[in-house]
Amino acid sequence: MTTEALLFHAVIMQGFQVLATPWWVNLLIFVPLLSYFAWRKKGLLLSRFQLFYAAVFGIAFGFVEAVVVLYLRAAGGLLPGFSATLSQAASSSPDLDSQLRLAAQMPHSLMAIEPLREAATIIMLAAVAVLIGRTRRERWAAFLWVFALWDIMYYVGLRLTIGWPESLTTNDVLFLVPVAWISQVWYPVLVSTLTLVAVLLARRRPQGESPSPIP
């Protein structure tokens, strides 16, 4: 199915949707669950210091992601009122969900480079995780931790700036690599929340750890 067809499908579907598109995107719900069961026996030796500063990076990067998407929507004519003040743009943006079908009209130059930007984003998150963790288990946990906070902050940033998404049942294009991933907002938020819980539950306090995350 083409990107245009997926976008149109996302628009015409109304109400609460259980399944994401393509089908394999729904399997992401098992990532935090399976990861926790793999971690729980030995635990994760990630300090509060590591998790705290990883969270700072993830939250800041998530807001940057939200701003980039605002720029892309403005460049593609999908953000009414962007030339006015931010509050005016926010007041005119609640119908963005109904404009997803117009994403197919995004300039080809932007659509061509967007998958590369998304791939670069994942590489940056993975690089931070490699610097944080000492073992593969810890690096995988650190990656999921940073990714989850980045993902949640992305939606928070958009909501605070332009009032989108309207609700957790708003349709969104999650990624474009290798094809468009489409689901309602509640799904990535749920997966990210479960990921944060899984990391915290599996974490073991390293010996001599300070009670404060900031040394």
C-alpha positions in Angstrom: 0.0 0.0 0.0 1.4 3.4 -0.9 2.0 6.2 1.5 -0.9 8.2 0.0 -3.3 5.3 0.4 -2.2 4.8 4.0 -2.7 8.4 4.8 -6.1 8.5 3.3 -7.0 5.3 5.2 -6.0 7.0 8.4 -8.2 9.9 7.8 -11.4 8.1 6.9 -11.3 5.8 9.9 -13.1 7.4 12.8 -13.3 6.7 16.5 -11.1 4.5 18.6 -8.9 2.1 16.6 -7.2 -0.9 18.2 -4.8 -1.8 15.3 -2.0 0.2 13.7 -0.9 0.0 10.1 1.1 -1.9 8.8 0.2 -5.0 10.9 3.6 -5.5 12.2 3.6 -2.1 14.0 1.2 -3.7 16.5 4.0 -6.1 17.6 5.8 -3.1 19.2 3.6 -3.6 22.3 5.6 -6.7 23.1 9.0 -4.9 23.1 8.8 -3.5 26.7 7.1 -6.7 28.0 9.7 -9.1 26.5 12.5 -6.8 27.4 11.4 -6.7 31.1 11.3 -10.5 31.3 14.8 -10.6 29.8 16.1 -8.1 32.3 14.4 -9.0 35.5 16.6 -12.0 36.5 19.9 -10.1 36.5 18.5 -6.6 36.7 19.8 -3.5 35.1 22.8 -1.8 36.6 21.8 1.7 35.5 22.4 4.5 38.0 20.0 7.3 38.8 22.7 9.6 37.4 22.6 7.8 34.0 18.8 7.6 33.8 18.4 11.2 34.8 20.7 12.7 32.2 19.5 10.3 29.6 16.0 11.5 30.4 17.2 15.1 30.0 18.5 14.3 26.6 15.4 12.4 25.5 13.0 15.1 26.7 15.1 17.9 25.0 15.5 16.0 21.8 11.7 15.2 21.8 10.9 18.9 21.8 13.4 19.4 19.0 11.5 16.7 17.1 8.2 18.5 17.6 9.7 21.7 16.3 11.1 20.0 13.2 7.6 18.6 12.5 6.1 22.1 12.9 8.5 23.4 10.3 7.8 20.5 7.9 4.0 21.1 8.2 4.4 24.8 7.7 6.6 24.2 4.6 4.0 21.8 3.2 1.1 24.1 3.9 -0.3 21.9 6.5 -0.1 24.4 9.4 -2.8 27.1 9.0 -1.8 30.4 10.6 1.9 29.6 10.9 2.8 33.0 9.7 1.0 34.6 12.6 1.7 34.3 16.3 2.0 30.9 17.9 -1.3 31.3 19.7 -3.1 32.1 16.5 -1.5 29.0 14.8 -2.6 26.9 17.8 -6.2 28.2 17.5 -6.4 27.2 13.8 -4.6 23.8 14.1 -7.1 21.4 15.8 -8.2 20.1 12.4 -4.7 18.9 11.4 -5.9 15.3 11.7 -8.3 15.9 8.8 -5.5 17.3 6.7 -3.4 14.1 6.7 -4.6 13.4 3.3 -2.8 16.5 2.1 0.6 15.1 3.2 0.9 13.4 -0.1 1.2 16.9 -1.6 4.4 17.6 0.5 7.3 18.7 -1.7 9.1 15.7 -3.1 12.4 17.1 -1.9 11.2 17.1 1.7 9.6 13.6 1.4 12.8 12.2 0.0 14.9 13.5 2.8 12.5 12.8 5.7 13.3 9.1 6.0 17.0 10.0 6.2 16.3 12.4 9.0 14.3 9.8 10.9 17.1 7.2 10.4 19.6 9.8 11.7 17.4 10.4 14.8 17.4 6.7 15.7 21.2 6.6 15.2 21.6 9.5 17.6 19.4 7.9 20.2 21.3 4.6 19.8 24.7 6.5 20.1 23.6 8.0 23.5 22.6 4.5 24.7 26.0 3.1 23.8 27.7 5.8 25.8 25.5 5.1 28.8 25.4 1.3 29.1 28.3 -1.0 29.6 26.7 -4.2 28.4 24.3 -5.0 25.6 21.5 -5.4 28.0 22.1 -2.0 29.6 22.6 -0.3 26.2 19.3 -1.8 24.9 17.5 -0.6 28.1 19.1 2.8 27.8 18.0 3.1 24.2 14.5 2.2 25.0 14.5 4.6 27.9 15.7 7.6 25.8 13.4 6.7 22.9 10.4 6.4 25.1 11.0 9.9 26.7 11.8 11.4 23.3 8.5 9.9 21.9 6.3 11.2 24.7 7.9 14.6 24.7 7.3 14.9 21.0 3.5 14.7 21.5 3.7 16.9 24.6 5.7 19.5 22.6 3.2 19.6 19.8 0.2 19.7 22.2 1.7 22.7 24.1 2.7 24.6 21.0 -0.2 24.1 18.5 -2.8 22.1 20.4 -2.2 18.9 18.4 -3.0 16.1 18.8 -6.5 16.8 19.8 -6.8 13.6 21.8 -5.2 10.2 22.2 -7.4 8.9 19.4 -5.9 11.3 16.8 -4.3 9.6 13.9 -0.6 10.1 13.4 2.2 9.0 11.0 4.8 7.5 13.4 7.6 6.9 10.9 8.1 6.7 7.2 10.9 4.0 7.3 10.6 1.7 5.4 6.9 2.6 4.8 4.4 4.9 6.6 3.6 3.6 10.1 0.1 4.9 11.1 -1.7 4.6 14.4 -3.7 6.6 16.9 -1.6 8.6 19.4 -2.6 6.4 22.3 -0.6 3.5 20.9 2.9 4.9 20.8 2.3 6.7 24.1 1.2 3.4 25.7 4.3 1.6 24.3 6.6 4.3 25.6 5.0 4.4 29.0 5.3 0.6 29.4 8.9 0.9 28.3 9.7 3.4 31.1 8.0 1.2 33.6 9.9 -1.9 32.4 13.2 -0.1 32.8 12.4 1.2 36.3 11.1 -2.2 37.5 14.2 -4.0 36.2 16.7 -1.5 37.4 19.0 -2.5 40.3 20.6 0.1 42.4 24.4 0.1 41.8 26.5 -0.3 45.0 27.4 3.1 46.5 24.8 5.0 44.5 23.9 8.4 45.7 20.3 8.9 46.7 20.2 12.0 44.4 20.4 11.6 40.6 22.6 14.8 40.5 26.0 14.3 42.0 
